[in-house]
Amino acid sequence: MTTTAAEVTTPPGAPEQKSRSKVRGGGLGRYILIRFLLIFPTVFILVTLVFLLMRTIGDPITASLGGRLNAEQLQERIHAAGYDRPVIVQYVEYLGQIFTGNFGTTISDNRPISTVLLTYGGATLELAVYALIVAFIVGIPLGMLAAYLRDRWPDAVLRVLAILFYATPVFFAGLLLKLVFGVWLGVLPIAGRATTSTELQMQLLPNKTGIYLIDALQIGDPAIIGDVLSHAVLPAIALGLLTAGVFLRLVRTNVIGTLSADYVDAARSRGVSEFRLVRKHAYKPALIPIITVIGLQIALLLGGAVLTETTFEWKGLGFMLAQYLSARDFVAVQGIVALLAVIVAITNFIVDIVAALIDPRVRY
């Protein structure tokens, strides 16, 4: 019996394998498409809620300038801004502006909100990255240690510590850190993103990014880099510990679950030490849930950034949001919150895709 070239090059079962690969690819593609399409209703709902909540207090002009202008001047400003039109008309116009990237103009200082976002957005992004680094450095090793020492007194202490990290208000943690390291020990600055001299040098950069660490690296002076990093330590710890508590409990739970798997039992029966089992076999599977919740933690970090930036006078979007709330400038508040909603939705989409690529079970 002769064998054809097609039979040699195509082993039995190849059509079935090809079909399975198509299914897998289709599953991932379908998952990405669905997650991408979900961005739009998510942003739409959040923007709508913010718009309606802002309108429950009346028109923004009266809320912001009611005590500084007389009735005639107020009416002129209200009419010029279109706030005397029906709410549904304002809502449709606002949605159109959002889709074109126009978030409006602030009432208190008459600046385009897009300019505010570009000016202060880098500071909030930088703080969020620092806080995530702190959360990873603190939460993951402590979670692995708690799993390794499970059901012993260090495990109980670490679990209580995780609850304290998560439950302690960010502003309270920030005040304690300022008191201990800034006032009592005097080793770290307690306010601002850098000293005045450093900020003046950064303003002279032709390609400044607004992210101080990148700008400091462009200058290349170790003293300036150290100044920027020293100002970031306390805000990053105050905000990062909030997420570190979540990571600690997640890693502990998933490492303990992995240690009860059959392949771990087989390795244990061969005499592999418990520490090596935690470090080699249970570590990576425990990171998958961390990746899946990073999107949610970004929202938590952005919410905590308002209090952290206000506590440390870290001039980012959270700091400006608090200032505009104090000035009752609800147009600016509306624009900043809308942008944060878009950032959170896109971040969740990216994290979901990464999680689906790492763990195929996520996509089904």
C-alpha positions in Angstrom: 0.0 0.0 0.0 1.5 3.3 -1.1 1.4 6.5 1.0 0.8 9.9 -0.7 2.7 13.0 0.1 -0.4 14.6 1.6 -0.7 11.7 4.0 2.9 12.0 5.0 2.8 15.8 5.6 -0.6 15.8 7.3 -0.7 13.4 10.3 -3.9 11.9 11.5 -6.0 14.2 13.6 -4.6 17.4 12.0 -8.0 18.6 10.7 -9.3 18.2 14.3 -6.3 20.2 15.7 -6.8 22.9 13.2 -10.5 23.1 14.1 -9.6 23.3 17.8 -7.1 26.1 17.1 -9.9 28.0 15.3 -12.2 27.6 18.2 -9.5 28.9 20.6 -8.8 31.8 18.3 -12.5 32.5 17.9 -13.0 32.4 21.6 -10.2 34.9 22.3 -11.4 37.1 19.4 -15.0 37.0 20.5 -13.9 37.8 24.1 -11.8 40.8 23.0 -14.7 42.1 20.8 -17.2 41.8 23.6 -14.9 43.4 26.2 -14.2 46.3 23.8 -17.9 46.9 23.0 -18.6 47.0 26.8 -16.4 50.1 27.1 -19.0 52.2 25.4 -22.1 51.4 27.6 -19.8 51.6 30.7 -18.6 55.1 29.8 -22.1 56.1 28.7 -23.7 55.1 32.0 -21.0 56.8 34.1 -21.0 60.0 32.1 -24.8 60.1 32.3 -24.9 59.6 36.0 -22.3 62.3 36.6 -24.3 64.7 34.3 -27.6 64.1 36.1 -26.0 64.3 39.6 -24.4 67.6 38.6 -27.8 69.0 37.3 -29.6 68.1 40.5 -28.0 71.1 42.2 -29.1 73.5 39.5 -27.1 75.2 36.8 -23.3 75.3 37.3 -23.1 79.1 36.8 -25.3 79.9 39.8 -23.6 77.2 41.9 -20.1 78.6 41.3 -20.7 82.4 40.9 -24.0 82.9 42.7 -22.4 85.0 45.5 -20.2 87.1 43.3 -22.6 88.3 40.5 -25.9 90.0 40.6 -29.1 88.5 39.2 -28.8 90.2 35.8 -25.1 89.1 35.3 -26.0 85.6 36.3 -28.8 85.3 33.8 -26.5 86.6 31.1 -23.8 84.0 31.9 -26.5 81.2 32.2 -27.9 82.1 28.8 -24.5 82.4 27.2 -23.6 78.9 28.4 -26.9 77.5 27.4 -27.9 76.3 30.9 -31.4 77.8 30.5 -32.3 75.3 27.8 -34.1 71.9 28.5 -31.9 69.4 30.3 -32.3 66.8 27.5 -30.9 69.4 25.0 -27.9 70.1 27.3 -27.4 66.4 27.8 -27.3 65.6 24.0 -25.0 68.5 23.4 -22.7 67.4 26.2 -22.5 63.8 24.8 -21.5 65.3 21.4 -18.8 67.3 23.0 -17.4 64.3 24.9 -17.2 62.2 21.8 -15.2 65.0 20.1 -12.8 65.3 23.1 -14.3 68.6 24.3 -14.9 68.4 28.0 -16.0 72.0 28.4 -14.4 75.1 30.1 -14.0 75.7 33.8 -16.2 78.4 35.4 -13.9 79.4 38.2 -10.7 80.1 36.2 -12.0 79.9 32.6 -9.6 77.2 31.4 -10.4 74.5 28.9 -10.8 71.3 30.9 -8.7 69.4 28.3 -5.8 71.8 29.3 -6.4 71.0 32.9 -6.3 67.3 32.1 -3.1 67.5 30.1 -1.4 69.8 32.7 -2.2 67.7 35.8 -2.9 64.2 34.4 0.7 63.2 34.4 1.0 63.8 38.1 -1.9 61.5 38.9 -0.6 58.8 36.5 2.9 59.0 38.1 1.4 58.7 41.6 -0.8 55.7 40.6 2.3 53.9 39.1 4.3 54.5 42.3 1.4 53.2 44.4 1.1 50.1 42.3 4.8 49.4 42.7 4.4 49.8 46.5 1.4 47.4 46.4 3.4 44.8 44.5 6.5 45.1 46.7 4.5 44.9 49.9 1.4 42.8 49.1 2.8 39.9 47.0 5.8 38.9 49.3 3.7 39.2 52.5 0.9 37.2 50.8 3.4 34.4 50.0 4.8 34.5 53.5 1.3 34.3 55.0 0.6 31.2 52.8 3.9 29.6 53.8 3.2 30.2 57.5 -0.6 29.5 57.1 -2.5 28.8 60.3 0.3 30.0 62.5 0.5 33.2 64.5 2.5 35.2 61.8 -0.3 34.3 59.3 -2.9 35.7 61.7 -0.8 38.9 62.1 -0.5 39.4 58.4 -4.2 38.9 57.8 -5.0 41.5 60.4 -2.4 43.8 58.8 -4.1 43.3 55.4 -7.4 44.4 56.8 -5.7 47.5 58.4 -4.1 48.4 55.1 -7.4 48.3 53.3 -9.6 49.8 56.1 -7.4 52.7 57.1 -8.5 56.0 55.4 -5.8 57.2 53.0 -5.8 60.7 54.4 -5.3 59.3 57.9 -2.4 57.1 56.8 -0.9 60.1 55.0 -1.1 62.3 58.1 0.6 59.6 60.2 3.4 59.2 57.6 3.9 63.0 57.5 4.0 63.1 61.3 6.5 60.3 61.7 8.8 60.7 58.8 8.4 64.4 58.1 8.0 66.0 61.5 9.5 63.6 64.1 12.3 62.1 62.0 12.7 64.8 59.4 13.9 62.4 56.7 11.3 62.9 54.0 9.5 65.9 52.5 5.8 66.1 53.4 4.3 68.2 50.6 4.6 68.9 46.9 6.1 66.9 44.0 9.6 68.5 44.2 11.4 71.5 45.6 10.9 74.9 43.9 14.3 75.0 42.3 13.8 71.5 40.8 10.4 72.6 39.4 11.9 75.7 37.8 14.6 73.6 36.1 11.9 71.3 34.7 9.9 74.2 33.3 12.9 75.0 31.1 12.9 71.6 29.4 11.8 71.8 25.8 10.1 68.3 25.9 8.7 68.3 29.5 6.1 65.5 30.0 4.6 66.6 33.3 5.8 63.2 34.8 8.5 64.5 37.1 10.6 61.4 37.2 10.9 61.3 33.4 11.6 65.0 33.3 14.3 64.6 36.0 15.9 61.8 34.0 16.0 64.1 31.0 18.0 66.6 33.1 20.2 63.8 34.3 21.2 65.4 37.7 21.2 62.8 40.4 20.3 65.4 43.0 17.2 66.3 41.1 16.2 62.7 40.5 16.7 62.1 44.3 14.6 65.1 45.1 11.7 63.9 42.9 11.8 60.4 44.3 12.0 61.5 47.9 8.9 63.6 47.5 7.1 60.6 46.0 7.8 58.2 48.9 5.2 59.1 51.4 2.3 59.6 48.9 3.1 56.4 47.2 3.2 54.5 50.5 -0.1 56.0 51.8 -1.9 55.1 48.6 -0.1 51.9 47.8 -0.8 50.3 51.2 -4.5 50.5 50.3 -4.0 48.1 47.4 -1.3 46.1 49.1 -3.9 44.8 51.6 -6.0 43.5 48.7 -3.0 41.8 47.0 -1.8 40.3 50.3 -5.1 38.4 50.9 -5.5 37.4 47.2 -2.0 36.0 47.0 -2.4 34.1 50.3 -5.7 32.6 49.3 -4.6 31.5 45.9 -1.2 30.2 47.0 -2.9 28.0 49.6 -5.4 26.8 47.0 -2.5 25.9 44.6 -0.6 24.1 47.3 -3.5 21.6 47.6 -3.3 20.7 43.8 -2.4 17.2 42.8 0.9 18.1 41.0 2.0 20.0 44.2 1.2 16.9 46.3 3.3 14.8 43.9 6.2 17.2 44.3 5.8 17.2 48.0 5.9 13.4 48.0 9.2 13.5 46.3 10.6 15.5 49.2 10.4 19.0 47.8 10.5 21.5 50.7 7.4 23.6 51.5 9.3 26.9 50.8 10.3 25.7 47.4 6.8 24.6 46.6 5.5 28.1 47.4 8.3 29.8 45.5 8.4 27.5 42.4 5.0 25.9 42.0 2.4 28.2 43.7 3.7 31.6 42.9 2.8 32.1 39.3 -0.7 30.7 39.4 -1.4 33.0 42.4 -0.5 36.0 40.2 -3.4 35.5 37.7 -6.1 36.8 40.1 -3.8 39.8 40.8 -3.8 40.6 37.1 -7.6 40.3 36.8 -8.2 42.7 39.7 -5.7 45.4 38.7 -8.4 47.1 36.6 -10.6 47.4 39.7 -7.6 48.6 41.7 -6.9 51.4 39.2 -10.3 52.8 40.0 -9.6 52.5 43.7 -6.2 54.2 43.2 -7.8 57.1 41.2 -10.4 57.5 43.9 -7.8 57.4 46.7 -5.7 59.9 44.7 -8.1 62.7 45.5 -7.4 62.3 49.2 -3.7 61.5 48.8 -3.0 64.4 46.5 -4.9 66.8 48.8 -3.1 65.5 51.9 0.4 65.8 50.3 -0.4 68.8 48.1 0.5 66.6 45.1 -0.9 68.7 42.3 -2.6 66.2 40.1 -6.1 65.7 38.9 -7.2 64.6 42.4 -5.9 67.8 43.9 -7.5 69.9 41.2 -10.8 68.0 41.6 -10.9 68.9 45.3 -10.1 72.6 44.4 -12.9 72.7 41.9 -15.3 71.0 44.4 -14.5 73.7 46.9 -15.1 76.4 44.3 -18.4 74.6 43.3 -17.1 74.5 39.7 -19.2 71.5 38.7 -18.4 71.8 35.0 -14.8 71.1 35.8 -15.8 68.3 38.2 -18.0 66.8 35.5 -15.2 66.9 32.9 -12.5 65.4 35.2 -14.8 62.6 36.4 -15.8 61.8 32.8 -12.1 61.5 31.8 -11.4 59.3 34.8 -14.3 57.1 33.8 -12.8 56.7 30.3 -9.4 55.8 31.8 -10.9 53.2 34.2 -12.9 51.6 31.4 -9.9 51.4 29.0 -7.6 50.1 31.8 -10.1 47.4 32.6 -10.3 46.4 28.9 -6.5 46.1 28.7 -6.3 44.1 31.9 -9.0 41.7 30.8 -7.2 41.0 27.6 -3.9 40.4 29.4 -5.6 38.1 31.8 -7.3 36.2 28.9 -3.9 35.7 27.2 -2.3 34.4 30.4 -5.2 32.2 31.5 -7.4 30.8 28.7 -10.2 30.0 31.2 -11.0 33.7 31.6 -12.2 34.0 28.0 -15.0 31.4 28.3 
